[in-house]
Amino acid sequence: MKLNELSPAALKAAMEGGMEEWGQHGSIFQHRLYVEPQDARGGHYRKCRCGCGTKAKFRLMANGVCMSEGCELSLRRAVKTGCDSP
């Protein structure tokens, strides 16, 4: 993986947590968490699981691997608290 291809959030996580096994292995407990926007699959988004009723336009990432998807608020809360995915 080239560093120039990473998003700003991914680049920050890579610099703080290291690039070992980037994109191959991710853990909520061992790696830095960050939030990225995601593209619609098949022209639509899934529904967020937190109960807010909005679309899941963001994904929770760890070491370049998607851990969960949901609304921005629920995922930013998960990053801030460092707890399990919503």
C-alpha positions as CSV (number, residue, x, y, z in Angstrom):
1,M,0.0,0.0,0.0
2,K,1.3,3.4,-1.0
3,L,1.0,6.2,1.6
4,N,-0.1,8.6,-1.1
5,E,-3.2,6.5,-1.8
6,L,-4.5,6.7,1.8
7,S,-7.2,9.0,3.0
8,P,-6.1,11.6,5.6
9,A,-7.8,9.6,8.4
10,A,-6.1,6.4,7.3
11,L,-2.8,8.1,7.0
12,K,-3.0,9.4,10.5
13,A,-3.9,6.0,11.9
14,A,-1.1,4.4,9.9
15,M,1.5,6.9,11.2
16,E,0.3,6.4,14.8
17,G,-0.2,2.7,14.8
18,G,2.2,1.4,12.2
19,M,1.7,-0.3,8.8
20,E,2.2,-3.9,9.8
21,E,-0.3,-6.2,8.0
22,W,-2.1,-3.1,6.7
23,G,-5.3,-4.1,4.9
24,Q,-5.0,-7.8,5.9
25,H,-5.7,-7.9,9.6
26,G,-7.7,-5.4,11.7
27,S,-8.7,-5.5,15.3
28,I,-10.8,-3.1,17.3
29,F,-8.8,-3.7,20.4
30,Q,-5.2,-3.8,18.9
31,H,-5.3,-1.1,16.1
32,R,-6.2,2.6,15.8
33,L,-9.8,3.2,14.8
34,Y,-10.9,5.8,12.3
35,V,-14.0,6.7,10.3
36,E,-14.3,6.9,6.5
37,P,-17.2,7.7,4.2
38,Q,-18.3,4.8,2.0
39,D,-19.8,4.5,-1.5
40,A,-23.3,3.3,-2.0
41,R,-23.4,-0.4,-3.0
42,G,-25.8,-1.0,-5.8
43,G,-27.0,2.6,-5.7
44,H,-28.3,2.6,-2.1
45,Y,-27.0,2.5,1.4
46,R,-28.0,0.1,4.2
47,K,-29.9,1.3,7.2
48,C,-27.8,2.3,10.3
49,R,-28.0,-0.3,13.1
50,C,-27.9,2.2,16.0
51,G,-31.6,2.9,15.8
52,C,-31.4,6.4,14.4
53,G,-33.1,5.5,11.1
54,T,-30.5,7.2,8.9
55,K,-28.4,5.6,6.2
56,A,-25.1,3.9,6.9
57,K,-22.9,6.2,4.9
58,F,-19.7,5.7,7.0
59,R,-17.5,2.7,8.0
60,L,-15.4,2.1,11.0
61,M,-11.9,1.1,10.0
62,A,-9.0,-0.5,11.8
63,N,-5.6,-1.1,10.1
64,G,-7.2,-0.6,6.7
65,V,-10.0,-3.2,7.3
66,C,-13.7,-2.4,7.7
67,M,-15.0,-3.4,11.1
68,S,-18.5,-1.9,10.9
69,E,-20.7,0.5,9.1
70,G,-23.3,3.0,10.3
71,C,-24.1,6.7,10.7
72,E,-21.3,9.1,11.4
73,L,-22.4,9.9,15.0
74,S,-22.5,6.3,16.1
75,L,-19.1,5.5,14.6
76,R,-17.4,8.6,15.9
77,R,-18.7,7.7,19.3
78,A,-17.2,4.2,19.0
79,V,-13.8,5.7,18.1
80,K,-13.9,8.2,20.9
81,T,-14.9,5.6,23.6
82,G,-12.7,2.9,22.2
83,C,-15.5,0.3,22.8
84,D,-16.9,-2.4,20.6
85,S,-18.4,-1.5,17.3
86,P,-22.0,-0.3,17.5
